[in-house]
């Protein structure tokens, strides 16, 4: 009786006070692969990855950390974004770390990456098992320093921040052909790769191929005329970049085919013809290519009036760039049938019924004038009857990970691809659902492609991850057809009881100091401590805004969050900052403790500030210094009328720069000039990023800062 009463009260609590589950998102895994027979430490980045999220890689021959551990967030600010671009929503993935070990006999190829928290599950990135030795980019801020590598190799890198350029340097012999190829979008990275090869002087000696080698996202080939050092340059073709822009670059002297001729297709029992001279009989596969702009291949086929023929052009589906056009003519030259592909797909197979016995001409060409090449290959299948395809169907889901909130529902779109003559209805049901999860069977109507399966979690459903297996049954006459899905996961999520609430506030604040925004927490019955920090998902680009982690005491409902506005922010811009709240909540069903969060990009939860001029300014006598021995650098401090006090001036070095020392300088309150003394060790550097001269004046409301940059050159 008590349990029934408890569940009733808890269900009411869910309906009234719970906000939502904040499911995780996975942005990347870096490096995105490793050589089999090795192990590698990986960083997995994503949103709302708290504590130690569960970690999963699919496939044989791979073992990995069962959970990911928190790691220091890696962030490179990059160039200042133009106004319109900075107004777009942006993610700031948190970093977690784990390990992946691969057996020597592990199958080559990609593996799915999945993570799970108490608030759901997520997937998307791919981790690739390779066969070559691998290296990982050592990321630093500033201009790229060429990374030495030895061929053959697969280099793991990422284009981060925006407009980043990666350089991989290797030795090559004269006359030895080198191929560099990238996989990025094929492992679900947003990178649109751009490759070229430079010599030791920085001259471009080979550019990216218009049509990449088969099986790659981008590639470049070249044969050095002289031995020496060469570099592969990797960028994003749109000058974008970010933490998720990972790639795998393979550089080898082994032969990498640009294309396959004849076209490699799934065996279908047809005889392959390469010679267009003789008159041919169906069934047959006609193999050719369009090597010159405007060229058209002509084939002669002996067809019968009594026959019904099927023509199926294979090109784009097998990575050929050909956008094919198939035309059939009779003996007099009259056009009887025409089919052409779209920009990214082949024409659909079509039927042709000859009006009379005789020899017909079949022409194959390229749809767009000026496009041609040795790699414009095709395979035209000609069947002497409609293709016999085994009737049936196959079920597919839009994702392999789904999140279902406790006491909530989730619609899962189930798509059926029918084969052959089967066009009947299909009954889809979820098999082996755990306790507390229900899903009534659904019917995908005849000739319809999909329907929604509705999953429902009870108020006492366990917070856990389960396999999600859907089975389908289709009946046509007395024949039953079956199909199922086997590689999906369903995560039951714990909703968040609390939320941040407030009214719309817009104000202005000077750059170079901290702005405080007041907020209120609606605890929704939760009385424990809550941490508040900058949100992983922001309504706009942060423009370098930083903030601490605040801990609200039990029962505390009001707080002021301090956000530091960097001194280099562009004045007049509207800064919109979002915060998120996280806490450990005890599950009232089984007593386990879980971390949940609230995060919103809604306008009322934003810190909206128009950036104004700073109250402090620092300038340097020189914009660059010679990085040798002792260097004296004169600086000048300017304060606004409402700012007083001594200014501390210091040199801020990029994390990777070594061998530079400088004593702090204090410029008295009534002074404006000073001198920094920089000392450079003989091995100081590398100086691929500027040194930052930072001035700070302490006030009752916090520090007021200003910065200027100085280049160090050798």
N, C-alpha and C positions, 0 to 999 in steps of 0.2 A: 504494500500500500504506500509506504514511504517513498519507494523508488518511483512509482507512478506519479506521486505528487511532485517529487523533485524534478522529474523530466518535464512535467507540465509547466512548472515555474520557469525552468531553464529555457524551454521553448518560447515562453512569453518574453523572457529576457532577450533572446535572439531576435525576435520579431521587432522589439521596441528599440533596443540599445545598440545592437551590433551594426557596425558600419559596413565592412566588406573584408574580404581576404585580399591581401596585397601579394599576388603570385609573383614568383621570381621570373627573371628573364635572363637568358644567357647570350652574351654579345660575342664572345670569342674564347678560344683556347689557344695559348701561345707557349711554346711553339705548337704549330698545327700538325705535327707529325714527328716521327722518329724512325730510325733504321731498326729493322727487326734484329733481335738478339741484343738489344740495348735497353736501358731505362733512361728516363728523362724527367726532370722536374718541370711541371707545367704551371702556368697561371691561367686561371679561368676567371673571366671578367663578366659581370652582369649586374642586374639591378635586384635589390632586396635580397641579397645573399647574406643571411645572418648566421652568427655562431659558426657551426660546422655543417653546411648543407651536404646532403648525400650526393655522391658523385657516381656516374655510371658511364662506361664505354661499352658499346655493343660489340659482338663478334668474338671469334675464337682467337686464342693465342695472345690475349692482352689481359694483364692484371693491373689494378690501379688502387689508389687510396680509396677506401670506402667513403671517406668524408673529406671535404676541403677545409683547410684552415684559413683564418683571416690573414691577409698580407697587406703590406703597405701599398696604398694606392699609387700607381704610377701615372703622372699627368705631366704633359708638356703643353704649354699654353699656345705656342705658335703665333702666327701673325694676327694683327688686329682684324677682326671681321668687319666687312662693310655693313652698314646699318640694316639693310634688308635681310641679309643672311643671318645676322645676329638675333633677329626677331623670331627665328624658328625654334621650335622645341628641341632640346638637346639632352642626351643621356650622358651621365658621368659614371660609367661602370666602376663598381668596387672590385678590387682584386682579391682573389683567393688562391691558395696554392695546394698542389697535390703532386703525386708521382704516378707515372705510367711505365710499366715494364712490359716488354714485348719478347716473346719466345723466338728462337731462331727459325722455327718453321711456321710462324704465324702467316696466314694468308695476306698477300699484299692488297692494299686498297684502303678506302675510307671506313671509319667507324662513326657511329652516331654518338654525340655527347649529350648527356642529360644531367640535370641537377634537380634536387627536391628539397624543399623546406616544409615547415609546418603549414605554410600558406599556399602550397601548390607545387607544380613541377614545370620545367621548361626544357626545351631542346633547340636544335638549330645548327650549331657549328659542327664541323667534321674534323676528326683526327685521323691522319693518314699513316698507315704502315708502309714504309719505303724499303728499298733495297740498297741504296747508296749511303755512304757516310754522310752525316748531317752536322751542320753548324747552326748556331742561334745568334742572331744579332745582339750585340751589346749596346743597348739603346742609351744615347746621351742627348741632352738638350743642345741646340745649336746646329750649325752646318754639319753635314755628314762627314765622318772620317772614313776613308776607304777601309774596308775590312778584308784582310788577306785570306784567301781560301786556296785549296789545292783540288784540282779536278781528278776524277768526277766527284760531284758533291751536290747535295741538296741543302740550300740555305733557307733558314726560316727567318723571316723579317716581317715588319709591318710599317706602313706609311703613317707615321704619327709624329708630330701633329699635322695639321693641314699644310699642304704644299711641301711636305717632307720629301727628301730625295735620299735613296739608299744607294750606296756604291759597294760593289763586291769586286775585289782585285785578284787577278790570277795571272800566272805565266802561261804563255802559249808559244808553240813552235811555228815557224814559218811553214805554210803549206798544209797545216793540220786544220781541218774543218772543225769549228766549234758551234755547238747549238746551245742556246739558253732558252728555257721555257718556264712559264709561270702557271701555277694553279692558284686561283683566288676565288672567283665566283663559283667554281665547281666545288669548293669546300664551304660555300655559303658566306664568303667574305664580301663586303660591299665594294671592295677595291676593283676599279676598272684599270687594269694594268697597262702601263706604257713602258716599253723596253727599248734601250739602244745600247751600243757598245762603243766605248771610248778608248783611244790609245793613251799612252803615258802623258802626252801633251794636252789631253782633254778634247781632242778632235773626234767627232763622231765618225766611226768607220763602218758602222752597220746599223740600220734602223729596223724597227719592228716590221715583221712581215704583214702584208695586208690581210692575208688569210693564214691563221696560225696552223702549226703542225697539228695533225689530227689528234684529238684527245687532250689538247691544251687550251688554256684561255688566251695566251699570247706567247709569241716565240720570235726569236731572231737567230739567223745563221750568218756566219762569216768565216772566211779563211784568211788568216794573217799573211801579209806579204813579207813581214819581217818578224823575227822572234822578239819577245819582250813582254812587258806588263800591259795588261788590258783590264778594263773595268766594265762590268755590267751595271747600268744605271736603271733603277726601278722607281717609277713615280705613278701617281694616279692621273689618268688622262684628263680629269676634270679639275685638277689641282685641289682635290679634297683629301681627306685623311682623318684618322682618329684611332682610338684604341682598338676598334674592331677590324681595322683594315689590314688584316694579316695576309701573308702569302707564303707560298713555297716555290722557291726558284731553283731549278735544276740546271746545272751547267756541265756539259759533257763533250768529249771528243768522239764518242760513239755515234754511229749513224742513227739519226732520228728521222723517220719518214715524214715528209710533209703531207702525204696523202697515200691512199691505197688504190692501186689500179691493177686489176679490176676492183671495183668497189667491194668492200667486205660487208656482207650481209648475212643474215641468219640463213643457214642451209634450207632450201625448199625443194630440192630434187630436180630443179630445172637444169637443162644443159645450157652452158654459158657460151655465147657467140661473141667473138672479138672482130671478126672480118665481116664488113658490110657489103662485100662484093656479091656473094652468091644469094640466090633466092632461098629464104629460110622457111621452115615449117614450125607452126606452134604445136605444143608448148615449147617456149624457149626464153632465155634471158639475153637481151641485147646490151652489151657493155661498150660504152664509148665515153668520149669527153669532148668538150668544146674548147679548143686550144686557142682560137683566134677570134677577136670580136667580129660578130656577124656570121661566123661559121655555122653551118647546119649539117648535122649528120643525116644521111638518108639510108634507110633499110628497106629491103624488099621482102614482103611476106606473101606466101601463097595461102590465101584464105578461101573458105568455102561458104556458100550462101546458107547452107544448112547449119552452119556453126554459129555459136554465140561466144565471142571472145572477150576476155577481160585484160585491160592494159593497166599496169601499175608502175609508175616511175619512182624509183628510189634515188634520192640525192641528198636533200637537206636533212632528212632523218638520220643520215649516216655521216654528217659533218661536211658534206660537199657544199661549196658555196653556190652551186648551180641552182638558179631559179628556173626550172625547166618548163619548156613548152613542147607539147606533143601534138602533132597534126597528122591526120590520115587522109591520103588522097587515093582516088581510083586511077585506072590506067589512062584516063583522058586528062588527068591533072586537076580534077574537080575536088575541092575540099569537102570531106564528108564528116570529119570529127575534129574537134580541137579542145585541148585541156591545158591549163597553165597553173603553175604554182603561185602561192603568195610569197611575200618577201622572206618569210621565215618558215615556210612549210611547203611540202610537195603537193601537187594536185591530187585530189582524191582518186582512187581507182575508178575506172569507168568501163562500161560495157560497149561493145561495138558488134553490130550485126551486119555483115557484108550484104549488099544488095544483089550480088552475083558472085559466082566463082571467078577467081582471077588473082593476079598479082597486084598487091596494093603497096603504095609507098608510105612509109612511116618516117616522118621527119622529127628530129629532136634538136632543139636550140635553146639559147638563153633568152629569157624574157626581156632583160634590160640591155640596151645597146651599149657597147663598150666594155662589157664584163666578159671575161674569158680567161683561160689559163690552163696549164697542164693539170691542175688540181680540180677542174670543173668536170668531175667524173659523174657518171650515172649508170644505173642498171635498170633497164626497162623490161619488166616481166610481162610476157604475153602468154596468157592461158587460153586453152581451147574450150573452156567452159567456166562458169562462175567458180571462183575459188572455193574449195571445200574446207570450211573452217568448222572445227568441232563446236557444236552449240554449247553455250554455257555463259557464265558471267564471272566477274571478279569485283570484289568490294575494295574500296579505297577510302582513306580518311585524309583530311586536310593537314593533320599533324600527327605526331607519334606520342605526344604528351598532352594530357587534358587535366584541367583543374576544376574540381567540383566543390563549392563551399558547403560546409556542414549546414544542414537545415536549408539548403538551397537547391537550385536546379541548374542543369547545363544542357544546352542543345548541341548535339554532335551531328554535323552533316555527313551522311553516308552516301557515297557515290557508287553506282554500279556501272561497270563497263561490260556490255553484253557482247557475245561473240556468236558468229554464225547466224543461224535462223532463229535463235531464241530471243524473243522480245516480250516475254510474259512478265507478270508481276513477281516480285521477290519479297519474301517475308524475312525481316532482319531482326535478330534478337541478341541480347548480350548474354554471354555464357559465364557461369561460375562467378557471379557477382558476390562480393562479400556481404556480410550482415550489415544492414542499414542502408544499402544501396539498391535501388530499384530502377527498372527501365522497361516499360511496356514495349512489347514487340511492335514494329512498324511495318508498313507495307509500301514498297516502292512500286508505284503503279506501272502497268504495262506501257512500254515505250517512253517511260519517264527516267531521267538520269539519277535522281537523288531524292532523299527525304531526310527529315530530322529525327534523330533518336533522342529522347529526353531522359536524362539521368537525374535522379532525385536522391539526395542524402537526407537521412533522418536526423533529428536533433541529437541523437546519441551515436551517430556513425563515428567509427574510430578514425583518428587523424593518422593516416597511413597512405602508402602507395601500393597499388594493386595492378596486376596485368589487366588489360582491357581487351577482351576477345569478343568479336562480333561474328555471328554465323548467319549465313543467308541461305534460304531455300527457295528455289524457283521451280515451278511445275509447268510443263507444256505437254498436254495430253496425258499419257501414262508415264512420262519420263520426268524424273526429278533431277535438278541441278543444284549443286552445293558449292559454297565458297565461304572462306572466313578470313579475318584479319588476326594476326598473331603477335605483332611486335609493337604494341602500343601500351601506354601506361596511363592509369587514372590516379590522380592524387587528390585525396580528400583534405580540404583546407580548413584551418581554424580561422574564423572571422575575427576581426579586430574590434574590441568593445569600445575603444576611445577614439576621439578625433579632435583635430585642431579646428577651432571655430573663431571667426572674427568678422569684422566689417571691412568694407573696401576703404583703404587708406592710400593716399598718394601724397608724397612730399618731396622735398629736395634735400640734398646733403652734399657736403664738400667731399671731393675725392682725397684719398690719402689718410683717411681716418675711419673710425668705427661708427656705424649707424645702428641704433637699437630699435627694434620693432616689437611692440607689445602683442602678445597672443593670449588666447584662452583655450584651455583643454576641457572638453566635455569627456569626462572619464567613463561614462556609461556603466557605472557600477564597479569599475576597476580602481583599486586603491593603492597599488604598488608604485615603485619608482618608475619614471619614464625618462628615456634619453631623447634629446632633440639635437639634430644636426642638419647640415645642408642635405637636401634630398638627392637621391641618385638620378631622378628624372626632373629636369627643370623646364619651366615654361619657355625660357629663352637661354641663349648662350650666356654664361655667367660673367664673361669679361674679366675673369681673374678674381672674382669675389671669393673670399674664404671665410670660414667660420668654425668655431669650436664645437665640441660635444658637450651639451649641457645635461645635467641630471636633475630632474625634478623630484623633490622629496615626496614620500607617500602622502596622498591627499592634496598636494599642491596643484592648483588649477590655473594659475596665471604666471607668465614669465615674459621677459624681454630678451629676444635673441639678438646677439651682437654679430653683425656682418661687417667685415673689413672691406672697404672699397679701395682698391689699389690706386696709387697716385698716377698711374698711366692711363686710367680710364678716360674715354673720350667724353669731353664735356657736352652737355645737352642731351645725351642719350638717356633713355628711360631704362633703368636697371630693374629687372623683375626676378626676385630670388624666392625659391620655394624651400621650405624646411619639412623634415619628416620626423615623426615620433616613433620610437620603438620601445618595447617592454617585454619582459618575461611574464607570461600569463599562465596560470595553472589551469589545466583542463578540468572542468568540473565533472567530467565523465569518468576519467581514469586516474586523475591526480597528476599526470605528467606535466612538466613545465615546457612551454614552447615560446619562442620569440615571434612576436607579431608586430605589425607596423601600420601606421597611417601616413599616406603621402598623397598630396593633391596638387594639381597645377591650376585649380580654380582661382579666379581672380581675387576672391576674398581672402584666400590663404597666402597670397603673394606679398612679398616685401617690395613695394613699388616706389622707386626712388629716381628722381631726375638728378643726374650727376652734375654738380657744380664745381667751380674752381677750388683748388686746394688752398689751404692757408699757409703752406710752406713750400719753398722752392729751393732746389739745390742745382748749381751749375758747375761744370768743370772747365778748367782753362783749356784743356785739350780734349779732342774726341778720340784720340788714339795715343798709345804710348809704346815705346820700344821695350819689349819684355826682357831686359837684360840688367842685372845688377840692381842698383838702387835708383829709384825714379821718384822725383818730387812732383806732386800734382796739386796745383792750386785749386781751391774750391771756393764758391761764393754762396752764402746763405741769404735768402730773402724771406721775411716773415710778414704776414698781414698785420694790420693794426690791432686786431683782437687776439693776437698770439704773441706770447712772450716766454722767455726762458731760454736756457742754453740748448744748443743743438748738438747732438752726438752724430758724428759722421763716421761711417764705416764702409768697408768694401765687402760686398756680397759676391762670393764666387759660385759658379756652377758646381754641382756636387762632384763632377768628375775631374775638375781642374786641381792640380797639385803644384806645390812648390812656390806659392805666393803668400807672403805675409805682409801685414800692415797693422800698425797700431791705431786704435780708435782715436779720433780727433774730437775734441769738445770745443765748439765755438761759443764763446760767452754770449749772454743774452744781449749785451750792448755792442756785439761785434757781428760782422758779416763775412769776414774773410778768414781762411785757414789753409793749411797745407797738409795733405796726406803724403806719407812716405811709404812707397811700395818697394818691397824687396823680392826679386825674382831669383830662384835657384837656377843653376845651370840646366837642370832637366825639367824646368817648370812647364806646365801645359797639360793637355793640349788646349789651344786657344781658339776653338771653333765656335765659341759663344762669347758675347761681350761680358766684361766685368761691370758690376752694378755699384755705383756710388749711392749710398742711402743715408739720408739725414732724418733724424727723429727728434722731436720736441715732446717731452712728456707733459700732459695736462691732467686736470682733475677728472676729465671724462675719458682719458685714454691717450695713447700715442698719436701724434700727428706726423706724417711721413712724407718724404718726397724722394724721387730717384732720378738718376741720369745714367746713361750707359757710356762706357769707355772701351774701345777696342784695344786688345793687347796684340802686338804683332812682333814677329821675329825677322 
